[in-house]
Amino acid sequence: MKIETEKFFSVYIHWPFCEAKCPYCDFNSHVRQSINQRVWTQAYIKSLNYWKKVLPSGIISSIFFGGGTPSLMDERCVYDILNCINKLWTFDNEVEVTLEANPTSVETSRFRSYKKSGVNRVSLGIQALNDHDLKRLGRLHTASAGKNSINLALNWFDRVSFDLIYGRQYQKVKDWEDELKSAISFSTGHLSLYQLTIEKKTRFGELQSKGKLRGLPSDNCSAEFFNITREICEASDFENYEISNYALPGNECRHNLNYWNSGNFIGVGPGAHGRVQIGPQRFRCETPLNPETWFNNIEQEKHEEFCFLPLTKTENAEEYALMSIRLASGINLEKYNLFGGNRLRTKKIRSLEAQNLVTIDENSLKTTNKGKLFTDFVIQELLC
């Protein structure tokens, strides 16, 4: 087996700005009173031109506008960035161009322009289908606006996905079953279904540390939520191709699959990450989290301030294992060994098999349905 190292790569564009900070969100997102999008667009273009010097050739397999809230970007901003990427590198014939969007009337009105610019896939941050829970989650849209945005997106794009959060405060399993079935009825090809996780550096995390975040599900109830989610989706032919992602065949997110399979990608924007292979060496790349720091470094052409560190063979292999264990396809053992890290311990694998947490199918190590609930434990046992 040969690992394709240089030909194809993805581009991630991070737009760090939001209208408000959601209480559960630990992403690199910021609220600003005003943004000069024209000068910010030029900063992204300058950064892309720097990357052209690092990767002078290659084929773009996917582009992903994430955030933050990329649908707050002016239509011209999206067009200019995509036009720049197209001039610098070659697009694959089936390049996937995704833009994350929030379902407000102002943003969804831009769908027509985004499509003309080259966006061919939209991912909507719906999060809940009832107003009470949307308010609790700090979302600015209503359930009606969310549903309208799904229908509008389906009118403009062949590939549409949307996010929902389950295991919410005081949510009952039966209510989630009904909500999920309603979500499936919209006939999008992809659903990202995340169990609510309380992160430390968030408003929810602060409340939990003070004992003020009530109504969260128990561990047993969380497992029931997870299992019901998989059962309902699979009954409607949505494959659980990654722990939190479900798709009808052919609708998987190609961009994220590239991440999870340790492909090459560059990250442009505040806090964006990248992994690039240059000759025999793979590098980890990161940019400053603070938007103004990133912008000023780009303006002053201080690209050397950004993180650009070589990965060891062990780091390479372990990172691949950490990501690919989340996939239904699992860890390709031959690929893992080609990365050159420490061999996975046979004794640990047998122990995990005996506990019905993993299986080995030909050359792939996969988690079982039970094992998916203990993914962190499985990876710790495999690599520790």
C-alpha positions in Angstrom: 0.0 0.0 0.0 1.3 3.4 -1.0 0.2 6.6 0.9 -0.6 9.5 -1.5 1.4 12.3 0.0 1.6 15.3 -2.2 -0.9 15.3 -5.2 -4.3 16.1 -3.5 -5.0 18.4 -0.6 -7.8 20.3 1.0 -8.2 24.0 2.0 -9.9 25.1 5.2 -10.9 28.8 5.4 -11.7 29.8 9.0 -14.0 32.9 9.4 -13.8 33.6 13.2 -16.7 36.0 13.6 -20.2 35.4 15.0 -23.2 37.5 15.9 -23.1 36.0 19.4 -21.1 33.4 21.3 -23.2 30.2 22.0 -22.8 29.0 25.6 -21.7 25.5 24.6 -19.2 26.6 21.9 -15.5 26.2 22.4 -14.6 26.9 18.8 -12.4 29.9 17.9 -15.2 32.3 17.4 -15.4 36.0 18.3 -18.0 38.8 18.3 -16.9 42.1 16.8 -19.0 45.3 16.4 -17.7 45.9 12.8 -15.5 44.1 10.3 -14.0 45.5 7.2 -14.5 42.5 5.0 -12.7 44.0 2.0 -9.4 44.2 3.9 -10.0 40.9 5.6 -10.5 39.3 2.1 -7.2 40.6 1.1 -5.6 39.1 4.1 -6.9 35.7 3.2 -5.6 36.1 -0.3 -2.2 37.1 1.0 -2.2 34.0 3.2 -3.2 31.8 0.2 -0.3 33.2 -1.8 2.1 32.4 1.0 0.8 28.8 0.9 1.4 28.7 -2.9 5.1 29.1 -2.1 5.0 26.2 0.3 2.9 24.0 -2.0 3.6 25.2 -5.5 1.6 22.4 -7.1 -1.3 20.1 -6.3 -4.9 19.4 -6.8 -7.6 20.8 -4.6 -10.1 18.0 -3.6 -12.2 20.1 -1.2 -12.6 23.5 0.3 -14.4 24.2 3.6 -15.5 27.6 4.9 -15.9 27.0 8.7 -16.1 29.2 11.7 -17.4 31.2 13.4 -20.2 31.9 11.0 -18.9 31.9 7.4 -22.4 32.8 6.1 -21.8 36.3 7.5 -19.2 36.7 4.8 -20.0 39.0 2.0 -20.8 37.2 -1.2 -17.9 39.0 -2.9 -15.5 37.8 -0.2 -16.4 34.2 -0.8 -16.1 34.7 -4.6 -12.7 36.4 -4.4 -11.2 33.7 -2.1 -12.5 30.8 -4.3 -11.3 32.6 -7.4 -7.8 33.0 -5.8 -7.6 29.3 -4.9 -8.6 28.4 -8.4 -5.9 30.5 -9.9 -3.2 29.2 -7.5 -3.9 25.5 -7.8 -5.9 23.0 -9.9 -9.4 22.0 -8.9 -10.3 18.3 -8.9 -13.2 17.7 -11.3 -15.5 16.8 -8.4 -14.1 19.4 -5.9 -16.4 19.7 -2.9 -16.9 23.3 -1.7 -18.7 23.5 1.7 -19.9 26.6 3.5 -21.3 26.5 7.0 -24.4 28.7 7.5 -26.6 29.8 10.2 -30.4 29.9 9.4 -31.2 33.5 9.7 -33.1 35.3 6.9 -30.2 37.7 6.2 -27.7 34.9 5.6 -29.8 32.4 3.7 -30.7 35.2 1.2 -27.0 34.9 0.0 -27.4 31.2 -1.1 -27.8 32.2 -4.8 -24.6 34.2 -4.8 -22.6 31.6 -2.9 -23.7 29.0 -5.5 -22.6 31.2 -8.3 -19.2 31.6 -6.6 -18.7 27.9 -6.6 -20.1 26.6 -3.3 -21.8 23.3 -3.9 -22.5 22.0 -0.4 -24.0 23.8 2.6 -23.9 22.8 6.3 -26.6 24.4 8.4 -26.2 25.0 12.2 -29.8 24.1 13.1 -29.0 22.5 16.5 -32.7 22.0 17.6 -36.1 22.0 16.1 -38.0 23.7 18.9 -37.8 27.3 20.1 -37.5 26.5 23.8 -34.3 24.5 23.3 -32.9 26.9 20.8 -33.2 29.7 23.3 -31.5 27.5 26.0 -28.7 26.8 23.5 -28.2 30.5 22.9 -29.2 30.3 19.2 -30.5 33.5 17.6 -32.9 31.8 15.1 -36.3 30.3 15.6 -37.3 26.7 14.8 -39.4 28.1 11.9 -36.5 30.0 10.5 -34.3 26.8 10.8 -36.8 24.7 8.9 -37.2 27.4 6.2 -33.4 27.6 5.8 -33.3 23.8 5.2 -35.9 24.0 2.5 -34.2 27.0 0.9 -30.8 25.3 0.9 -32.4 22.2 -0.8 -33.7 24.5 -3.5 -30.2 25.8 -4.3 -27.8 23.0 -3.5 -27.6 19.3 -4.4 -25.8 18.5 -1.2 -27.1 19.8 2.1 -26.3 18.9 5.7 -27.4 20.2 9.0 -26.3 19.8 12.6 -28.5 18.9 15.6 -27.4 18.6 19.3 -29.0 15.9 21.5 -28.7 15.1 25.1 -29.8 18.6 25.9 -31.0 19.9 29.2 -34.1 18.1 30.4 -34.5 16.4 26.9 -36.3 13.1 27.0 -35.3 10.2 24.7 -38.8 10.0 23.2 -38.7 13.7 22.4 -35.4 13.2 20.6 -36.7 10.2 18.7 -39.6 12.4 17.3 -37.2 15.3 16.6 -34.7 13.1 14.7 -37.5 11.5 12.6 -38.7 15.0 11.8 -35.1 15.9 10.8 -34.8 12.9 8.5 -38.1 13.8 6.8 -36.4 16.9 5.2 -34.6 14.5 2.9 -31.1 16.0 3.1 -28.4 13.5 2.4 -26.3 14.2 5.5 -26.8 14.8 9.3 -24.3 15.8 11.9 -25.7 14.7 15.3 -23.7 15.7 18.3 -24.3 14.8 21.9 -24.0 17.9 24.0 -20.5 18.1 25.5 -19.7 20.5 28.3 -16.4 22.2 27.6 -14.5 24.0 30.3 -13.9 27.3 28.7 -17.5 28.0 27.8 -20.5 29.5 29.6 -22.0 26.1 30.1 -18.7 24.9 31.5 -18.6 27.8 34.0 -22.2 27.0 35.1 -21.4 23.3 35.5 -18.4 24.1 37.6 -20.7 26.1 40.0 -23.3 23.4 40.0 -25.8 25.6 38.1 -26.1 23.6 34.9 -29.1 21.3 35.5 -31.1 18.7 33.6 -28.2 17.0 31.8 -28.6 13.2 31.1 -27.0 10.5 33.1 -24.3 8.3 31.6 -26.8 5.5 31.0 -29.3 8.0 29.4 -26.5 9.4 27.2 -25.8 5.9 26.0 -29.5 5.4 25.2 -29.5 8.7 23.3 -26.5 7.5 21.2 -27.9 4.1 20.5 -31.4 5.4 19.5 -29.8 7.9 17.2 -27.9 5.2 15.3 -30.9 2.9 15.1 -33.3 5.5 13.8 -30.7 6.8 11.2 -29.8 3.3 10.0 -33.4 2.4 9.6 -33.7 5.3 7.1 -30.5 4.2 5.3 -28.3 6.8 6.9 -24.9 5.2 7.5 -23.0 6.1 10.7 -19.8 6.6 8.8 -18.2 8.6 11.6 -19.2 8.7 15.3 -21.3 11.9 15.0 -22.0 11.9 11.3 -24.6 10.1 9.2 -25.1 10.1 5.5 -27.0 8.4 2.7 -24.5 6.5 0.5 -22.5 9.0 -1.6 -23.3 12.0 0.6 -20.4 11.7 3.1 -18.5 14.9 3.7 -15.3 14.5 1.6 -13.5 17.3 3.3 -13.9 15.8 6.8 -13.0 12.3 5.5 -9.7 13.8 4.4 -9.0 15.0 7.9 -10.0 11.7 9.5 -7.9 9.7 7.1 -4.8 11.9 7.7 -4.8 13.6 4.3 -3.1 16.8 3.5 -4.9 20.1 4.2 -3.9 23.7 4.7 -5.7 26.0 7.2 -6.1 29.7 6.4 -7.5 32.2 9.0 -7.2 32.8 12.8 -6.6 29.5 14.6 -6.7 27.4 11.5 -4.8 24.1 11.5 -3.1 22.2 8.7 -1.2 19.0 7.9 1.1 19.0 4.9 3.5 16.5 3.4 6.6 18.0 1.9 8.8 15.3 0.5 9.3 12.7 3.2 8.3 15.0 6.1 4.8 15.7 7.4 4.3 19.0 9.2 1.8 20.4 11.7 0.7 23.9 11.0 -1.2 26.4 13.2 -2.0 30.1 13.2 -2.7 32.5 16.1 -6.1 32.2 17.6 -6.7 35.9 18.0 -8.2 37.4 14.8 -6.3 40.7 15.1 -3.0 39.0 15.8 -3.4 36.8 12.8 -4.5 39.7 10.6 -1.5 41.9 11.7 0.9 39.0 11.1 -0.4 38.6 7.6 -0.3 42.3 6.9 3.3 42.4 8.0 4.1 39.1 6.2 5.3 37.5 9.4 4.4 34.0 8.3 7.4 32.7 10.3 5.4 33.6 13.5 3.0 30.7 12.6 3.5 27.2 13.9 5.2 24.9 11.3 6.5 21.9 13.1 7.7 18.5 11.8 5.8 15.5 13.1 7.7 12.4 14.2 6.8 9.0 12.8 5.1 8.1 16.1 3.1 11.4 16.2 2.0 10.8 12.6 0.9 7.2 13.3 -0.9 8.0 16.6 -2.7 11.0 15.1 -3.9 8.8 12.2 -5.1 6.2 14.8 -6.9 8.9 16.9 -8.8 10.2 13.9 -9.5 7.0 11.9 -10.8 5.1 14.9 -13.9 7.4 14.7 -14.7 6.1 11.3 -16.9 3.1 10.4 -14.0 2.0 8.2 -11.7 2.0 11.3 -7.9 2.0 11.4 -6.2 0.6 8.3 -3.4 -1.3 10.0 -1.2 -1.4 6.9 -1.5 2.4 6.6 -0.8 2.8 10.3 2.3 0.7 10.0 3.5 2.7 7.0 3.4 5.9 9.0 6.1 4.2 11.0 5.0 4.6 14.6 5.0 2.1 17.4 3.2 -1.1 16.6 -0.2 -1.6 18.1 0.0 -4.1 20.9 -1.5 -7.5 20.0 -2.2 -8.3 23.7 -4.3 -5.0 24.1 -6.2 -5.7 20.8 -7.1 -9.2 22.0 -8.3 -7.8 25.3 -10.5 -5.2 23.6 -11.9 -7.9 21.3 -12.7 -10.0 24.3 -14.7 -7.1 25.8 -16.6 -6.7 22.4 -15.2 -3.2 22.0 -13.3 -3.8 18.7 -13.2 -6.2 15.8 -10.6 -6.8 13.1 -12.1 -7.0 9.6 -9.4 -8.1 7.1 -6.8 -5.3 7.6 -9.0 -2.8 9.5 -9.5 -2.4 13.3 -13.0 -1.1 14.0 -15.0 -0.3 17.1 -18.1 -2.2 17.6 -21.4 -0.5 18.4 -20.6 -1.0 22.1 -17.0 0.2 21.5 -18.2 3.5 20.0 -19.4 4.5 23.4 -15.9 3.9 24.8 -13.8 5.3 22.0 -11.5 7.3 24.3 -10.8 4.2 26.4 -10.2 2.1 23.2 -7.6 4.6 21.9 -5.9 4.9 25.2 -5.6 1.1 25.4 -4.2 0.9 21.9 -1.7 3.7 22.2 -0.8 4.2 25.8 
